[in-house]
Amino acid sequence: MLYTLGNLSMIALMRTSGLSLAISLSSVAQLIAINAIAVLVFDERLGWHQAVGVVLGIASVTLMVIG
């Protein structure tokens, strides 16, 4: 189910914004989802290097979407 939803959202993103932005958005969304599952389900802790990486990933995609 989640795989199908992911594929459908990728198709919509590719149509509206192009392949490069769609792949970037997908990879950052996966980064956030994996870290959220690790923290919430498995009680993992993000080190400061990892937290900075997540923040920079979000910032980079945000800058790509803005301009």
N, CA, C and O atoms as a GROMACS GRO file, in nm:
protein
  268
    1MET      N    1   0.081  -0.119   0.000
    1MET     CA    2   0.000   0.000   0.000
    1MET      C    3   0.086   0.126   0.000
    1MET      O    4   0.066   0.216  -0.082
    2LEU      N    5   0.183   0.133   0.092
    2LEU     CA    6   0.270   0.250   0.097
    2LEU      C    7   0.356   0.262  -0.029
    2LEU      O    8   0.382   0.372  -0.076
    3TYR      N    9   0.398   0.149  -0.082
    3TYR     CA   10   0.478   0.149  -0.205
    3TYR      C   11   0.396   0.208  -0.320
    3TYR      O   12   0.448   0.288  -0.398
    4THR      N   13   0.270   0.169  -0.330
    4THR     CA   14   0.184   0.220  -0.436
    4THR      C   15   0.160   0.369  -0.419
    4THR      O   16   0.165   0.444  -0.517
    5LEU      N   17   0.136   0.413  -0.296
    5LEU     CA   18   0.118   0.557  -0.273
    5LEU      C   19   0.244   0.635  -0.306
    5LEU      O   20   0.237   0.745  -0.361
    6GLY      N   21   0.359   0.578  -0.272
    6GLY     CA   22   0.485   0.644  -0.306
    6GLY      C   23   0.504   0.657  -0.456
    6GLY      O   24   0.547   0.762  -0.504
    7ASN      N   25   0.473   0.552  -0.529
    7ASN     CA   26   0.485   0.558  -0.675
    7ASN      C   27   0.389   0.657  -0.737
    7ASN      O   28   0.425   0.729  -0.830
    8LEU      N   29   0.266   0.661  -0.687
    8LEU     CA   30   0.168   0.756  -0.741
    8LEU      C   31   0.210   0.900  -0.712
    8LEU      O   32   0.193   0.988  -0.796
    9SER      N   33   0.264   0.924  -0.593
    9SER     CA   34   0.309   1.059  -0.564
    9SER      C   35   0.430   1.097  -0.649
    9SER      O   36   0.444   1.213  -0.688
   10MET      N   37   0.518   1.001  -0.677
   10MET     CA   38   0.633   1.029  -0.764
   10MET      C   39   0.587   1.065  -0.905
   10MET      O   40   0.643   1.156  -0.967
   11ILE      N   41   0.486   0.996  -0.955
   11ILE     CA   42   0.435   1.028  -1.089
   11ILE      C   43   0.379   1.170  -1.091
   11ILE      O   44   0.405   1.246  -1.185
   12ALA      N   45   0.303   1.205  -0.989
   12ALA     CA   46   0.247   1.341  -0.983
   12ALA      C   47   0.358   1.445  -0.973
   12ALA      O   48   0.351   1.549  -1.039
   13LEU      N   49   0.460   1.419  -0.891
   13LEU     CA   50   0.572   1.512  -0.879
   13LEU      C   51   0.649   1.526  -1.009
   13LEU      O   52   0.687   1.637  -1.047
   14MET      N   53   0.670   1.415  -1.079
   14MET     CA   54   0.745   1.422  -1.204
   14MET      C   55   0.670   1.501  -1.309
   14MET      O   56   0.731   1.572  -1.389
   15ARG      N   57   0.539   1.490  -1.310
   15ARG     CA   58   0.460   1.566  -1.407
   15ARG      C   59   0.463   1.715  -1.380
   15ARG      O   60   0.469   1.795  -1.473
   16THR      N   61   0.460   1.752  -1.252
   16THR     CA   62   0.450   1.895  -1.221
   16THR      C   63   0.586   1.964  -1.210
   16THR      O   64   0.599   2.080  -1.248
   17SER      N   65   0.686   1.893  -1.156
   17SER     CA   66   0.811   1.964  -1.127
   17SER      C   67   0.934   1.909  -1.197
   17SER      O   68   1.040   1.972  -1.191
   18GLY      N   69   0.924   1.799  -1.261
   18GLY     CA   70   1.039   1.743  -1.330
   18GLY      C   71   1.105   1.632  -1.249
   18GLY      O   72   1.080   1.616  -1.129
   19LEU      N   73   1.189   1.557  -1.316
   19LEU     CA   74   1.250   1.438  -1.258
   19LEU      C   75   1.350   1.472  -1.147
   19LEU      O   76   1.350   1.405  -1.044
   20SER      N   77   1.432   1.572  -1.167
   20SER     CA   78   1.537   1.601  -1.068
   20SER      C   79   1.478   1.643  -0.934
   20SER      O   80   1.523   1.596  -0.829
   21LEU      N   81   1.379   1.728  -0.935
   21LEU     CA   82   1.316   1.770  -0.810
   21LEU      C   83   1.237   1.657  -0.747
   21LEU      O   84   1.235   1.644  -0.625
   22ALA      N   85   1.173   1.575  -0.827
   22ALA     CA   86   1.096   1.463  -0.774
   22ALA      C   87   1.186   1.363  -0.703
   22ALA      O   88   1.151   1.313  -0.596
   23ILE      N   89   1.300   1.333  -0.760
   23ILE     CA   90   1.392   1.240  -0.697
   23ILE      C   91   1.451   1.299  -0.570
   23ILE      O   92   1.468   1.229  -0.471
   24SER      N   93   1.483   1.427  -0.572
   24SER     CA   94   1.534   1.494  -0.452
   24SER      C   95   1.431   1.494  -0.340
   24SER      O   96   1.463   1.464  -0.225
   25LEU      N   97   1.308   1.527  -0.373
   25LEU     CA   98   1.201   1.525  -0.273
   25LEU      C   99   1.180   1.384  -0.218
   25LEU      O  100   1.159   1.366  -0.098
   26SER      N  101   1.185   1.287  -0.304
   26SER     CA  102   1.166   1.148  -0.262
   26SER      C  103   1.277   1.104  -0.167
   26SER      O  104   1.250   1.039  -0.066
   27SER      N  105   1.400   1.138  -0.199
   27SER     CA  106   1.510   1.094  -0.114
   27SER      C  107   1.506   1.162   0.023
   27SER      O  108   1.536   1.098   0.123
   28VAL      N  109   1.470   1.289   0.028
   28VAL     CA  110   1.460   1.358   0.157
   28VAL      C  111   1.339   1.308   0.236
   28VAL      O  112   1.346   1.296   0.358
   29ALA      N  113   1.230   1.279   0.167
   29ALA     CA  114   1.113   1.222   0.236
   29ALA      C  115   1.147   1.087   0.297
   29ALA      O  116   1.105   1.056   0.408
   30GLN      N  117   1.223   1.005   0.224
   30GLN     CA  118   1.266   0.876   0.278
   30GLN      C  119   1.360   0.895   0.396
   30GLN      O  120   1.351   0.822   0.494
   31LEU      N  121   1.449   0.993   0.389
   31LEU     CA  122   1.539   1.023   0.499
   31LEU      C  123   1.462   1.060   0.625
   31LEU      O  124   1.493   1.012   0.734
   32ILE      N  125   1.362   1.145   0.610
   32ILE     CA  126   1.281   1.186   0.724
   32ILE      C  127   1.200   1.069   0.778
   32ILE      O  128   1.194   1.049   0.899
   33ALA      N  129   1.139   0.991   0.689
   33ALA     CA  130   1.056   0.878   0.732
   33ALA      C  131   1.139   0.773   0.806
   33ALA      O  132   1.096   0.723   0.910
   34ILE      N  133   1.255   0.740   0.753
   34ILE     CA  134   1.340   0.640   0.817
   34ILE      C  135   1.386   0.687   0.954
   34ILE      O  136   1.387   0.609   1.049
   35ASN      N  137   1.425   0.813   0.964
   35ASN     CA  138   1.468   0.866   1.093
   35ASN      C  139   1.352   0.874   1.191
   35ASN      O  140   1.370   0.847   1.310
   36ALA      N  141   1.234   0.910   1.144
   36ALA     CA  142   1.117   0.915   1.232
   36ALA      C  143   1.083   0.777   1.286
   36ALA      O  144   1.052   0.762   1.404
   37ILE      N  145   1.087   0.676   1.200
   37ILE     CA  146   1.060   0.539   1.245
   37ILE      C  147   1.166   0.494   1.344
   37ILE      O  148   1.134   0.432   1.445
   38ALA      N  149   1.292   0.525   1.316
   38ALA     CA  150   1.399   0.485   1.407
   38ALA      C  151   1.383   0.548   1.545
   38ALA      O  152   1.404   0.483   1.647
   39VAL      N  153   1.346   0.676   1.547
   39VAL     CA  154   1.332   0.747   1.675
   39VAL      C  155   1.206   0.703   1.748
   39VAL      O  156   1.210   0.676   1.868
   40LEU      N  157   1.093   0.697   1.677
   40LEU     CA  158   0.966   0.670   1.743
   40LEU      C  159   0.944   0.522   1.775
   40LEU      O  160   0.891   0.489   1.881
   41VAL      N  161   0.984   0.433   1.686
   41VAL     CA  162   0.956   0.290   1.705
   41VAL      C  163   1.069   0.220   1.779
   41VAL      O  164   1.044   0.142   1.870
   42PHE      N  165   1.191   0.248   1.741
   42PHE     CA  166   1.305   0.175   1.796
   42PHE      C  167   1.381   0.252   1.904
   42PHE      O  168   1.485   0.206   1.951
   43ASP      N  169   1.329   0.367   1.943
   43ASP     CA  170   1.390   0.450   2.048
   43ASP      C  171   1.537   0.483   2.021
   43ASP      O  172   1.618   0.487   2.113
   44GLU      N  173   1.568   0.505   1.897
   44GLU     CA  174   1.703   0.548   1.860
   44GLU      C  175   1.720   0.696   1.892
   44GLU      O  176   1.621   0.768   1.910
   45ARG      N  177   1.842   0.739   1.900
   45ARG     CA  178   1.871   0.882   1.919
   45ARG      C  179   1.957   0.929   1.804
   45ARG      O  180   2.051   0.862   1.761
   46LEU      N  181   1.924   1.047   1.754
   46LEU     CA  182   2.005   1.106   1.648
   46LEU      C  183   2.122   1.180   1.712
   46LEU      O  184   2.105   1.259   1.805
   47GLY      N  185   2.240   1.152   1.662
   47GLY     CA  186   2.356   1.231   1.703
   47GLY      C  187   2.349   1.367   1.637
   47GLY      O  188   2.266   1.390   1.549
   48TRP      N  189   2.435   1.456   1.679
   48TRP     CA  190   2.427   1.590   1.621
   48TRP      C  191   2.466   1.590   1.475
   48TRP      O  192   2.415   1.672   1.398
   49HIS      N  193   2.556   1.500   1.433
   49HIS     CA  194   2.592   1.491   1.291
   49HIS      C  195   2.469   1.449   1.209
   49HIS      O  196   2.443   1.504   1.102
   50GLN      N  197   2.396   1.352   1.260
   50GLN     CA  198   2.278   1.304   1.188
   50GLN      C  199   2.168   1.410   1.185
   50GLN      O  200   2.103   1.429   1.083
   51ALA      N  201   2.148   1.479   1.296
   51ALA     CA  202   2.046   1.583   1.301
   51ALA      C  203   2.079   1.696   1.205
   51ALA      O  204   1.991   1.749   1.138
   52VAL      N  205   2.206   1.734   1.199
   52VAL     CA  206   2.248   1.838   1.105
   52VAL      C  207   2.226   1.790   0.961
   52VAL      O  208   2.184   1.869   0.876
   53GLY      N  209   2.252   1.664   0.933
   53GLY     CA  210   2.230   1.609   0.800
   53GLY      C  211   2.083   1.614   0.759
   53GLY      O  212   2.051   1.647   0.645
   54VAL      N  213   1.995   1.580   0.852
   54VAL     CA  214   1.851   1.586   0.823
   54VAL      C  215   1.809   1.731   0.798
   54VAL      O  216   1.734   1.758   0.704
   55VAL      N  217   1.855   1.822   0.881
   55VAL     CA  218   1.819   1.963   0.864
   55VAL      C  219   1.872   2.017   0.731
   55VAL      O  220   1.802   2.091   0.661
   56LEU      N  221   1.995   1.982   0.696
   56LEU     CA  222   2.051   2.028   0.568
   56LEU      C  223   1.977   1.968   0.449
   56LEU      O  224   1.959   2.034   0.347
   57GLY      N  225   1.934   1.842   0.462
   57GLY     CA  226   1.855   1.780   0.355
   57GLY      C  227   1.724   1.853   0.335
   57GLY      O  228   1.685   1.880   0.222
   58ILE      N  229   1.656   1.884   0.444
   58ILE     CA  230   1.531   1.959   0.435
   58ILE      C  231   1.554   2.097   0.378
   58ILE      O  232   1.477   2.144   0.294
   59ALA      N  233   1.661   2.164   0.422
   59ALA     CA  234   1.691   2.298   0.372
   59ALA      C  235   1.723   2.295   0.223
   59ALA      O  236   1.680   2.384   0.149
   60SER      N  237   1.798   2.195   0.178
   60SER     CA  238   1.834   2.190   0.037
   60SER      C  239   1.713   2.170  -0.053
   60SER      O  240   1.702   2.234  -0.157
   61VAL      N  241   1.622   2.083  -0.013
   61VAL     CA  242   1.501   2.062  -0.094
   61VAL      C  243   1.411   2.185  -0.088
   61VAL      O  244   1.349   2.221  -0.188
   62THR      N  245   1.405   2.249   0.027
   62THR     CA  246   1.326   2.371   0.038
   62THR      C  247   1.378   2.478  -0.057
   62THR      O  248   1.300   2.545  -0.124
   63LEU      N  249   1.509   2.494  -0.062
   63LEU     CA  250   1.568   2.591  -0.154
   63LEU      C  251   1.543   2.553  -0.300
   63LEU      O  252   1.524   2.641  -0.384
   64MET      N  253   1.543   2.423  -0.331
   64MET     CA  254   1.514   2.381  -0.468
   64MET      C  255   1.370   2.413  -0.506
   64MET      O  256   1.343   2.455  -0.619
   65VAL      N  257   1.278   2.393  -0.412
   65VAL     CA  258   1.137   2.419  -0.441
   65VAL      C  259   1.111   2.568  -0.455
   65VAL      O  260   1.034   2.610  -0.541
   66ILE      N  261   1.175   2.647  -0.371
   66ILE     CA  262   1.155   2.792  -0.375
   66ILE      C  263   1.206   2.853  -0.506
   66ILE      O  264   1.139   2.937  -0.567
   67GLY      N  265   1.323   2.810  -0.547
   67GLY     CA  266   1.373   2.880  -0.662
   67GLY      C  267   1.465   2.806  -0.744
   67GLY      O  268   1.514   2.857  -0.845
   0.00000   0.00000   0.00000
